[in-house]
Amino acid sequence: MGQYQDLLPNSPVLWCYRREWKGQTLLVIANLSREIQPWQPGQMRGNWQLVMHNYEEASPQPCAMTLRPFEAVWWLQK
């Protein structure tokens, strides 16, 4: 259902994708390694809402950040 776009198809340690369905967009970034990893997204337009994360704190908007080991963050754009 919907459309899936792998945003970092060549990265061995970051899994980043966008999923669009019924007028909404989900953006997911996950660090699949034991090391911290920098993430530099392209320009992210619109209003994003932090939906889920697996560390106590996470960026409320998709922006340049350093992902901690095995950190994953989900944002929803309506």
PDB file of N, CA, C and O in Angstrom:
ATOM      1  N   MET A   1       0.838  -1.182   0.000  1.00  0.00           N
ATOM      2  CA  MET A   1       0.000   0.000   0.000  1.00  0.00           C
ATOM      3  C   MET A   1       0.878   1.239   0.000  1.00  0.00           C
ATOM      4  O   MET A   1       1.893   1.289   0.695  1.00  0.00           O
ATOM      5  N   GLY A   2       0.499   2.207  -0.757  1.00  0.00           N
ATOM      6  CA  GLY A   2       1.250   3.444  -0.794  1.00  0.00           C
ATOM      7  C   GLY A   2       2.536   3.310  -1.583  1.00  0.00           C
ATOM      8  O   GLY A   2       2.762   2.331  -2.295  1.00  0.00           O
ATOM      9  N   GLN A   3       3.372   4.331  -1.433  1.00  0.00           N
ATOM     10  CA  GLN A   3       4.644   4.356  -2.143  1.00  0.00           C
ATOM     11  C   GLN A   3       5.792   4.334  -1.150  1.00  0.00           C
ATOM     12  O   GLN A   3       5.741   5.000  -0.116  1.00  0.00           O
ATOM     13  N   TYR A   4       6.823   3.570  -1.465  1.00  0.00           N
ATOM     14  CA  TYR A   4       8.012   3.436  -0.628  1.00  0.00           C
ATOM     15  C   TYR A   4       9.201   3.964  -1.410  1.00  0.00           C
ATOM     16  O   TYR A   4       9.373   3.642  -2.586  1.00  0.00           O
ATOM     17  N   GLN A   5      10.033   4.788  -0.748  1.00  0.00           N
ATOM     18  CA  GLN A   5      11.247   5.293  -1.383  1.00  0.00           C
ATOM     19  C   GLN A   5      12.416   5.138  -0.421  1.00  0.00           C
ATOM     20  O   GLN A   5      12.414   5.723   0.662  1.00  0.00           O
ATOM     21  N   ASP A   6      13.406   4.357  -0.808  1.00  0.00           N
ATOM     22  CA  ASP A   6      14.631   4.195  -0.020  1.00  0.00           C
ATOM     23  C   ASP A   6      15.494   5.424  -0.271  1.00  0.00           C
ATOM     24  O   ASP A   6      15.906   5.665  -1.406  1.00  0.00           O
ATOM     25  N   LEU A   7      15.774   6.203   0.766  1.00  0.00           N
ATOM     26  CA  LEU A   7      16.505   7.454   0.610  1.00  0.00           C
ATOM     27  C   LEU A   7      18.019   7.288   0.707  1.00  0.00           C
ATOM     28  O   LEU A   7      18.760   8.184   0.303  1.00  0.00           O
ATOM     29  N   LEU A   8      18.486   6.173   1.230  1.00  0.00           N
ATOM     30  CA  LEU A   8      19.926   5.899   1.322  1.00  0.00           C
ATOM     31  C   LEU A   8      20.203   4.458   0.875  1.00  0.00           C
ATOM     32  O   LEU A   8      20.652   3.642   1.679  1.00  0.00           O
ATOM     33  N   PRO A   9      19.944   4.141  -0.385  1.00  0.00           N
ATOM     34  CA  PRO A   9      20.052   2.749  -0.821  1.00  0.00           C
ATOM     35  C   PRO A   9      21.462   2.161  -0.734  1.00  0.00           C
ATOM     36  O   PRO A   9      21.616   0.940  -0.701  1.00  0.00           O
ATOM     37  N   ASN A  10      22.472   2.996  -0.698  1.00  0.00           N
ATOM     38  CA  ASN A  10      23.847   2.490  -0.675  1.00  0.00           C
ATOM     39  C   ASN A  10      24.492   2.529   0.699  1.00  0.00           C
ATOM     40  O   ASN A  10      25.668   2.191   0.833  1.00  0.00           O
ATOM     41  N   SER A  11      23.761   2.928   1.709  1.00  0.00           N
ATOM     42  CA  SER A  11      24.339   3.003   3.051  1.00  0.00           C
ATOM     43  C   SER A  11      24.279   1.641   3.734  1.00  0.00           C
ATOM     44  O   SER A  11      23.210   1.037   3.813  1.00  0.00           O
ATOM     45  N   PRO A  12      25.417   1.151   4.229  1.00  0.00           N
ATOM     46  CA  PRO A  12      25.411  -0.122   4.940  1.00  0.00           C
ATOM     47  C   PRO A  12      24.984   0.001   6.403  1.00  0.00           C
ATOM     48  O   PRO A  12      24.718  -1.007   7.058  1.00  0.00           O
ATOM     49  N   VAL A  13      24.918   1.236   6.921  1.00  0.00           N
ATOM     50  CA  VAL A  13      24.630   1.406   8.352  1.00  0.00           C
ATOM     51  C   VAL A  13      23.384   2.231   8.653  1.00  0.00           C
ATOM     52  O   VAL A  13      22.856   2.155   9.763  1.00  0.00           O
ATOM     53  N   LEU A  14      22.901   3.016   7.694  1.00  0.00           N
ATOM     54  CA  LEU A  14      21.692   3.813   7.913  1.00  0.00           C
ATOM     55  C   LEU A  14      20.588   3.319   6.989  1.00  0.00           C
ATOM     56  O   LEU A  14      20.796   3.124   5.792  1.00  0.00           O
ATOM     57  N   TRP A  15      19.419   3.124   7.568  1.00  0.00           N
ATOM     58  CA  TRP A  15      18.239   2.770   6.779  1.00  0.00           C
ATOM     59  C   TRP A  15      17.309   3.966   6.867  1.00  0.00           C
ATOM     60  O   TRP A  15      16.807   4.294   7.942  1.00  0.00           O
ATOM     61  N   CYS A  16      17.086   4.604   5.754  1.00  0.00           N
ATOM     62  CA  CYS A  16      16.249   5.801   5.721  1.00  0.00           C
ATOM     63  C   CYS A  16      15.262   5.648   4.572  1.00  0.00           C
ATOM     64  O   CYS A  16      15.649   5.411   3.428  1.00  0.00           O
ATOM     65  N   TYR A  17      13.978   5.787   4.898  1.00  0.00           N
ATOM     66  CA  TYR A  17      12.982   5.672   3.845  1.00  0.00           C
ATOM     67  C   TYR A  17      11.803   6.598   4.098  1.00  0.00           C
ATOM     68  O   TYR A  17      11.551   7.060   5.211  1.00  0.00           O
ATOM     69  N   ARG A  18      11.091   6.844   2.993  1.00  0.00           N
ATOM     70  CA  ARG A  18       9.870   7.649   3.035  1.00  0.00           C
ATOM     71  C   ARG A  18       8.747   6.766   2.517  1.00  0.00           C
ATOM     72  O   ARG A  18       8.889   6.087   1.500  1.00  0.00           O
ATOM     73  N   ARG A  19       7.637   6.787   3.228  1.00  0.00           N
ATOM     74  CA  ARG A  19       6.460   6.004   2.833  1.00  0.00           C
ATOM     75  C   ARG A  19       5.291   6.968   2.717  1.00  0.00           C
ATOM     76  O   ARG A  19       4.984   7.681   3.673  1.00  0.00           O
ATOM     77  N   GLU A  20       4.640   7.002   1.571  1.00  0.00           N
ATOM     78  CA  GLU A  20       3.498   7.889   1.344  1.00  0.00           C
ATOM     79  C   GLU A  20       2.245   7.053   1.151  1.00  0.00           C
ATOM     80  O   GLU A  20       2.231   6.067   0.414  1.00  0.00           O
ATOM     81  N   TRP A  21       1.185   7.484   1.844  1.00  0.00           N
ATOM     82  CA  TRP A  21      -0.091   6.783   1.730  1.00  0.00           C
ATOM     83  C   TRP A  21      -1.206   7.692   2.213  1.00  0.00           C
ATOM     84  O   TRP A  21      -1.109   8.297   3.281  1.00  0.00           O
ATOM     85  N   LYS A  22      -2.257   7.785   1.429  1.00  0.00           N
ATOM     86  CA  LYS A  22      -3.458   8.558   1.763  1.00  0.00           C
ATOM     87  C   LYS A  22      -3.136   9.984   2.209  1.00  0.00           C
ATOM     88  O   LYS A  22      -3.679  10.467   3.202  1.00  0.00           O
ATOM     89  N   GLY A  23      -2.257  10.648   1.476  1.00  0.00           N
ATOM     90  CA  GLY A  23      -1.946  12.046   1.751  1.00  0.00           C
ATOM     91  C   GLY A  23      -1.012  12.283   2.921  1.00  0.00           C
ATOM     92  O   GLY A  23      -0.774  13.433   3.291  1.00  0.00           O
ATOM     93  N   GLN A  24      -0.482  11.236   3.507  1.00  0.00           N
ATOM     94  CA  GLN A  24       0.460  11.381   4.617  1.00  0.00           C
ATOM     95  C   GLN A  24       1.802  10.787   4.217  1.00  0.00           C
ATOM     96  O   GLN A  24       1.882   9.890   3.377  1.00  0.00           O
ATOM     97  N   THR A  25       2.854  11.310   4.838  1.00  0.00           N
ATOM     98  CA  THR A  25       4.202  10.820   4.572  1.00  0.00           C
ATOM     99  C   THR A  25       4.866  10.449   5.880  1.00  0.00           C
ATOM    100  O   THR A  25       4.881  11.236   6.826  1.00  0.00           O
ATOM    101  N   LEU A  26       5.414   9.253   5.930  1.00  0.00           N
ATOM    102  CA  LEU A  26       6.175   8.787   7.083  1.00  0.00           C
ATOM    103  C   LEU A  26       7.641   8.769   6.686  1.00  0.00           C
ATOM    104  O   LEU A  26       7.997   8.224   5.642  1.00  0.00           O
ATOM    105  N   LEU A  27       8.495   9.364   7.518  1.00  0.00           N
ATOM    106  CA  LEU A  27       9.938   9.356   7.306  1.00  0.00           C
ATOM    107  C   LEU A  27      10.578   8.590   8.449  1.00  0.00           C
ATOM    108  O   LEU A  27      10.339   8.890   9.619  1.00  0.00           O
ATOM    109  N   VAL A  28      11.394   7.597   8.107  1.00  0.00           N
ATOM    110  CA  VAL A  28      12.050   6.763   9.113  1.00  0.00           C
ATOM    111  C   VAL A  28      13.550   6.789   8.870  1.00  0.00           C
ATOM    112  O   VAL A  28      14.004   6.633   7.736  1.00  0.00           O
ATOM    113  N   ILE A  29      14.319   6.988   9.937  1.00  0.00           N
ATOM    114  CA  ILE A  29      15.770   6.872   9.879  1.00  0.00           C
ATOM    115  C   ILE A  29      16.197   5.951  11.006  1.00  0.00           C
ATOM    116  O   ILE A  29      15.771   6.117  12.149  1.00  0.00           O
ATOM    117  N   ALA A  30      17.038   4.979  10.683  1.00  0.00           N
ATOM    118  CA  ALA A  30      17.502   4.027  11.692  1.00  0.00           C
ATOM    119  C   ALA A  30      18.992   3.781  11.520  1.00  0.00           C
ATOM    120  O   ALA A  30      19.476   3.548  10.412  1.00  0.00           O
ATOM    121  N   ASN A  31      19.702   3.836  12.622  1.00  0.00           N
ATOM    122  CA  ASN A  31      21.119   3.499  12.653  1.00  0.00           C
ATOM    123  C   ASN A  31      21.213   2.008  12.970  1.00  0.00           C
ATOM    124  O   ASN A  31      20.801   1.573  14.046  1.00  0.00           O
ATOM    125  N   LEU A  32      21.741   1.246  12.060  1.00  0.00           N
ATOM    126  CA  LEU A  32      21.815  -0.203  12.223  1.00  0.00           C
ATOM    127  C   LEU A  32      23.167  -0.662  12.761  1.00  0.00           C
ATOM    128  O   LEU A  32      23.516  -1.839  12.662  1.00  0.00           O
ATOM    129  N   SER A  33      23.924   0.271  13.330  1.00  0.00           N
ATOM    130  CA  SER A  33      25.264  -0.073  13.803  1.00  0.00           C
ATOM    131  C   SER A  33      25.450   0.236  15.286  1.00  0.00           C
ATOM    132  O   SER A  33      24.602   0.859  15.925  1.00  0.00           O
ATOM    133  N   ARG A  34      26.576  -0.216  15.807  1.00  0.00           N
ATOM    134  CA  ARG A  34      26.934   0.035  17.208  1.00  0.00           C
ATOM    135  C   ARG A  34      27.647   1.368  17.390  1.00  0.00           C
ATOM    136  O   ARG A  34      27.967   1.751  18.515  1.00  0.00           O
ATOM    137  N   GLU A  35      27.896   2.070  16.303  1.00  0.00           N
ATOM    138  CA  GLU A  35      28.623   3.345  16.324  1.00  0.00           C
ATOM    139  C   GLU A  35      27.654   4.495  16.060  1.00  0.00           C
ATOM    140  O   GLU A  35      26.615   4.306  15.428  1.00  0.00           O
ATOM    141  N   ILE A  36      28.003   5.697  16.551  1.00  0.00           N
ATOM    142  CA  ILE A  36      27.195   6.867  16.214  1.00  0.00           C
ATOM    143  C   ILE A  36      27.374   7.158  14.724  1.00  0.00           C
ATOM    144  O   ILE A  36      28.443   6.926  14.159  1.00  0.00           O
ATOM    145  N   GLN A  37      26.328   7.662  14.106  1.00  0.00           N
ATOM    146  CA  GLN A  37      26.353   7.934  12.673  1.00  0.00           C
ATOM    147  C   GLN A  37      25.732   9.299  12.399  1.00  0.00           C
ATOM    148  O   GLN A  37      24.636   9.583  12.880  1.00  0.00           O
ATOM    149  N   PRO A  38      26.422  10.152  11.629  1.00  0.00           N
ATOM    150  CA  PRO A  38      25.820  11.426  11.243  1.00  0.00           C
ATOM    151  C   PRO A  38      24.767  11.202  10.160  1.00  0.00           C
ATOM    152  O   PRO A  38      24.889  10.311   9.320  1.00  0.00           O
ATOM    153  N   TRP A  39      23.739  12.031  10.206  1.00  0.00           N
ATOM    154  CA  TRP A  39      22.704  11.993   9.173  1.00  0.00           C
ATOM    155  C   TRP A  39      22.438  13.417   8.732  1.00  0.00           C
ATOM    156  O   TRP A  39      22.185  14.294   9.558  1.00  0.00           O
ATOM    157  N   GLN A  40      22.495  13.644   7.449  1.00  0.00           N
ATOM    158  CA  GLN A  40      22.319  14.967   6.865  1.00  0.00           C
ATOM    159  C   GLN A  40      21.194  14.873   5.834  1.00  0.00           C
ATOM    160  O   GLN A  40      21.461  14.566   4.672  1.00  0.00           O
ATOM    161  N   PRO A  41      19.942  15.131   6.229  1.00  0.00           N
ATOM    162  CA  PRO A  41      18.851  15.016   5.254  1.00  0.00           C
ATOM    163  C   PRO A  41      18.883  16.181   4.274  1.00  0.00           C
ATOM    164  O   PRO A  41      19.474  17.227   4.539  1.00  0.00           O
ATOM    165  N   GLY A  42      18.246  15.976   3.162  1.00  0.00           N
ATOM    166  CA  GLY A  42      18.051  17.091   2.248  1.00  0.00           C
ATOM    167  C   GLY A  42      17.046  18.047   2.872  1.00  0.00           C
ATOM    168  O   GLY A  42      16.626  17.852   4.013  1.00  0.00           O
ATOM    169  N   GLN A  43      16.668  19.053   2.148  1.00  0.00           N
ATOM    170  CA  GLN A  43      15.702  20.014   2.676  1.00  0.00           C
ATOM    171  C   GLN A  43      14.361  19.316   2.905  1.00  0.00           C
ATOM    172  O   GLN A  43      13.799  18.710   1.993  1.00  0.00           O
ATOM    173  N   MET A  44      13.866  19.411   4.124  1.00  0.00           N
ATOM    174  CA  MET A  44      12.606  18.768   4.487  1.00  0.00           C
ATOM    175  C   MET A  44      11.542  19.852   4.659  1.00  0.00           C
ATOM    176  O   MET A  44      11.547  20.593   5.641  1.00  0.00           O
ATOM    177  N   ARG A  45      10.651  19.929   3.711  1.00  0.00           N
ATOM    178  CA  ARG A  45       9.599  20.951   3.758  1.00  0.00           C
ATOM    179  C   ARG A  45       8.370  20.411   4.467  1.00  0.00           C
ATOM    180  O   ARG A  45       8.138  19.204   4.534  1.00  0.00           O
ATOM    181  N   GLY A  46       7.592  21.346   4.992  1.00  0.00           N
ATOM    182  CA  GLY A  46       6.327  20.968   5.601  1.00  0.00           C
ATOM    183  C   GLY A  46       6.403  20.821   7.103  1.00  0.00           C
ATOM    184  O   GLY A  46       7.443  21.032   7.725  1.00  0.00           O
ATOM    185  N   ASN A  47       5.275  20.455   7.659  1.00  0.00           N
ATOM    186  CA  ASN A  47       5.167  20.269   9.104  1.00  0.00           C
ATOM    187  C   ASN A  47       5.304  18.790   9.433  1.00  0.00           C
ATOM    188  O   ASN A  47       4.543  17.955   8.942  1.00  0.00           O
ATOM    189  N   TRP A  48       6.284  18.483  10.268  1.00  0.00           N
ATOM    190  CA  TRP A  48       6.555  17.112  10.669  1.00  0.00           C
ATOM    191  C   TRP A  48       6.242  16.948  12.142  1.00  0.00           C
ATOM    192  O   TRP A  48       6.452  17.861  12.941  1.00  0.00           O
ATOM    193  N   GLN A  49       5.745  15.791  12.490  1.00  0.00           N
ATOM    194  CA  GLN A  49       5.431  15.464  13.884  1.00  0.00           C
ATOM    195  C   GLN A  49       6.228  14.225  14.274  1.00  0.00           C
ATOM    196  O   GLN A  49       6.194  13.210  13.579  1.00  0.00           O
ATOM    197  N   LEU A  50       6.941  14.318  15.389  1.00  0.00           N
ATOM    198  CA  LEU A  50       7.676  13.170  15.905  1.00  0.00           C
ATOM    199  C   LEU A  50       6.667  12.124  16.363  1.00  0.00           C
ATOM    200  O   LEU A  50       5.800  12.416  17.187  1.00  0.00           O
ATOM    201  N   VAL A  51       6.774  10.914  15.836  1.00  0.00           N
ATOM    202  CA  VAL A  51       5.803   9.864  16.128  1.00  0.00           C
ATOM    203  C   VAL A  51       6.360   8.842  17.113  1.00  0.00           C
ATOM    204  O   VAL A  51       5.686   8.451  18.065  1.00  0.00           O
ATOM    205  N   MET A  52       7.603   8.412  16.872  1.00  0.00           N
ATOM    206  CA  MET A  52       8.158   7.341  17.688  1.00  0.00           C
ATOM    207  C   MET A  52       9.680   7.432  17.661  1.00  0.00           C
ATOM    208  O   MET A  52      10.274   7.881  16.681  1.00  0.00           O
ATOM    209  N   HIS A  53      10.294   6.999  18.753  1.00  0.00           N
ATOM    210  CA  HIS A  53      11.752   6.930  18.831  1.00  0.00           C
ATOM    211  C   HIS A  53      12.116   5.970  19.944  1.00  0.00           C
ATOM    212  O   HIS A  53      11.301   5.693  20.824  1.00  0.00           O
ATOM    213  N   ASN A  54      13.330   5.463  19.908  1.00  0.00           N
ATOM    214  CA  ASN A  54      13.703   4.452  20.894  1.00  0.00           C
ATOM    215  C   ASN A  54      14.745   4.933  21.909  1.00  0.00           C
ATOM    216  O   ASN A  54      15.294   4.123  22.655  1.00  0.00           O
ATOM    217  N   TYR A  55      15.016   6.215  21.943  1.00  0.00           N
ATOM    218  CA  TYR A  55      15.829   6.833  22.992  1.00  0.00           C
ATOM    219  C   TYR A  55      14.933   7.830  23.715  1.00  0.00           C
ATOM    220  O   TYR A  55      13.881   8.206  23.201  1.00  0.00           O
ATOM    221  N   GLU A  56      15.347   8.261  24.913  1.00  0.00           N
ATOM    222  CA  GLU A  56      14.499   9.182  25.682  1.00  0.00           C
ATOM    223  C   GLU A  56      14.197  10.465  24.933  1.00  0.00           C
ATOM    224  O   GLU A  56      13.078  10.975  25.002  1.00  0.00           O
ATOM    225  N   GLU A  57      15.183  10.995  24.216  1.00  0.00           N
ATOM    226  CA  GLU A  57      15.003  12.257  23.500  1.00  0.00           C
ATOM    227  C   GLU A  57      15.281  12.043  22.020  1.00  0.00           C
ATOM    228  O   GLU A  57      16.120  11.226  21.639  1.00  0.00           O
ATOM    229  N   ALA A  58      14.562  12.794  21.193  1.00  0.00           N
ATOM    230  CA  ALA A  58      14.777  12.744  19.745  1.00  0.00           C
ATOM    231  C   ALA A  58      14.436  14.103  19.164  1.00  0.00           C
ATOM    232  O   ALA A  58      13.691  14.878  19.764  1.00  0.00           O
ATOM    233  N   SER A  59      14.977  14.383  18.005  1.00  0.00           N
ATOM    234  CA  SER A  59      14.716  15.650  17.339  1.00  0.00           C
ATOM    235  C   SER A  59      13.236  15.729  16.946  1.00  0.00           C
ATOM    236  O   SER A  59      12.708  14.793  16.345  1.00  0.00           O
ATOM    237  N   PRO A  60      12.562  16.841  17.281  1.00  0.00           N
ATOM    238  CA  PRO A  60      11.146  16.961  16.928  1.00  0.00           C
ATOM    239  C   PRO A  60      10.912  17.116  15.423  1.00  0.00           C
ATOM    240  O   PRO A  60       9.801  16.891  14.943  1.00  0.00           O
ATOM    241  N   GLN A  61      11.946  17.497  14.683  1.00  0.00           N
ATOM    242  CA  GLN A  61      11.855  17.672  13.239  1.00  0.00           C
ATOM    243  C   GLN A  61      13.017  16.943  12.572  1.00  0.00           C
ATOM    244  O   GLN A  61      14.089  16.832  13.168  1.00  0.00           O
ATOM    245  N   PRO A  62      12.835  16.446  11.357  1.00  0.00           N
ATOM    246  CA  PRO A  62      13.960  15.833  10.655  1.00  0.00           C
ATOM    247  C   PRO A  62      14.979  16.903  10.286  1.00  0.00           C
ATOM    248  O   PRO A  62      14.669  17.820   9.525  1.00  0.00           O
ATOM    249  N   CYS A  63      16.172  16.796  10.812  1.00  0.00           N
ATOM    250  CA  CYS A  63      17.230  17.770  10.571  1.00  0.00           C
ATOM    251  C   CYS A  63      18.569  17.062  10.725  1.00  0.00           C
ATOM    252  O   CYS A  63      18.615  15.894  11.111  1.00  0.00           O
ATOM    253  N   ALA A  64      19.653  17.761  10.428  1.00  0.00           N
ATOM    254  CA  ALA A  64      20.980  17.174  10.598  1.00  0.00           C
ATOM    255  C   ALA A  64      21.126  16.727  12.044  1.00  0.00           C
ATOM    256  O   ALA A  64      20.847  17.492  12.967  1.00  0.00           O
ATOM    257  N   MET A  65      21.560  15.498  12.239  1.00  0.00           N
ATOM    258  CA  MET A  65      21.683  14.968  13.586  1.00  0.00           C
ATOM    259  C   MET A  65      22.696  13.830  13.612  1.00  0.00           C
ATOM    260  O   MET A  65      23.100  13.307  12.574  1.00  0.00           O
ATOM    261  N   THR A  66      23.091  13.466  14.814  1.00  0.00           N
ATOM    262  CA  THR A  66      23.957  12.314  15.011  1.00  0.00           C
ATOM    263  C   THR A  66      23.124  11.226  15.657  1.00  0.00           C
ATOM    264  O   THR A  66      22.623  11.389  16.770  1.00  0.00           O
ATOM    265  N   LEU A  67      22.982  10.131  14.962  1.00  0.00           N
ATOM    266  CA  LEU A  67      22.190   9.010  15.475  1.00  0.00           C
ATOM    267  C   LEU A  67      23.049   8.148  16.385  1.00  0.00           C
ATOM    268  O   LEU A  67      24.174   7.782  16.043  1.00  0.00           O
ATOM    269  N   ARG A  68      22.508   7.836  17.530  1.00  0.00           N
ATOM    270  CA  ARG A  68      23.198   6.986  18.498  1.00  0.00           C
ATOM    271  C   ARG A  68      23.102   5.527  18.052  1.00  0.00           C
ATOM    272  O   ARG A  68      22.317   5.201  17.162  1.00  0.00           O
ATOM    273  N   PRO A  69      23.903   4.645  18.671  1.00  0.00           N
ATOM    274  CA  PRO A  69      23.864   3.239  18.268  1.00  0.00           C
ATOM    275  C   PRO A  69      22.437   2.670  18.289  1.00  0.00           C
ATOM    276  O   PRO A  69      21.719   2.780  19.283  1.00  0.00           O
ATOM    277  N   PHE A  70      22.063   2.077  17.192  1.00  0.00           N
ATOM    278  CA  PHE A  70      20.753   1.431  17.023  1.00  0.00           C
ATOM    279  C   PHE A  70      19.568   2.372  17.264  1.00  0.00           C
ATOM    280  O   PHE A  70      18.476   1.922  17.612  1.00  0.00           O
ATOM    281  N   GLU A  71      19.783   3.657  17.081  1.00  0.00           N
ATOM    282  CA  GLU A  71      18.695   4.634  17.244  1.00  0.00           C
ATOM    283  C   GLU A  71      17.812   4.642  16.001  1.00  0.00           C
ATOM    284  O   GLU A  71      18.302   4.535  14.877  1.00  0.00           O
ATOM    285  N   ALA A  72      16.510   4.770  16.215  1.00  0.00           N
ATOM    286  CA  ALA A  72      15.552   4.885  15.122  1.00  0.00           C
ATOM    287  C   ALA A  72      14.541   5.971  15.471  1.00  0.00           C
ATOM    288  O   ALA A  72      14.115   6.097  16.619  1.00  0.00           O
ATOM    289  N   VAL A  73      14.165   6.754  14.460  1.00  0.00           N
ATOM    290  CA  VAL A  73      13.232   7.864  14.663  1.00  0.00           C
ATOM    291  C   VAL A  73      12.226   7.862  13.512  1.00  0.00           C
ATOM    292  O   VAL A  73      12.592   7.650  12.356  1.00  0.00           O
ATOM    293  N   TRP A  74      10.956   8.100  13.843  1.00  0.00           N
ATOM    294  CA  TRP A  74       9.863   8.168  12.873  1.00  0.00           C
ATOM    295  C   TRP A  74       9.209   9.540  12.973  1.00  0.00           C
ATOM    296  O   TRP A  74       8.900  10.007  14.070  1.00  0.00           O
ATOM    297  N   TRP A  75       8.999  10.188  11.825  1.00  0.00           N
ATOM    298  CA  TRP A  75       8.258  11.444  11.762  1.00  0.00           C
ATOM    299  C   TRP A  75       7.118  11.283  10.765  1.00  0.00           C
ATOM    300  O   TRP A  75       7.237  10.551   9.783  1.00  0.00           O
ATOM    301  N   LEU A  76       6.027  11.968  11.026  1.00  0.00           N
ATOM    302  CA  LEU A  76       4.863  11.937  10.142  1.00  0.00           C
ATOM    303  C   LEU A  76       4.596  13.341   9.636  1.00  0.00           C
ATOM    304  O   LEU A  76       4.583  14.300  10.408  1.00  0.00           O
ATOM    305  N   GLN A  77       4.384  13.453   8.338  1.00  0.00           N
ATOM    306  CA  GLN A  77       4.007  14.721   7.724  1.00  0.00           C
ATOM    307  C   GLN A  77       2.581  14.574   7.232  1.00  0.00           C
ATOM    308  O   GLN A  77       2.253  13.649   6.489  1.00  0.00           O
ATOM    309  N   LYS A  78       1.735  15.508   7.661  1.00  0.00           N
ATOM    310  CA  LYS A  78       0.327  15.429   7.264  1.00  0.00           C
ATOM    311  C   LYS A  78       0.033  16.382   6.140  1.00  0.00           C
ATOM    312  O   LYS A  78      -1.104  16.455   5.674  1.00  0.00           O
TER     313      LYS A  78
END
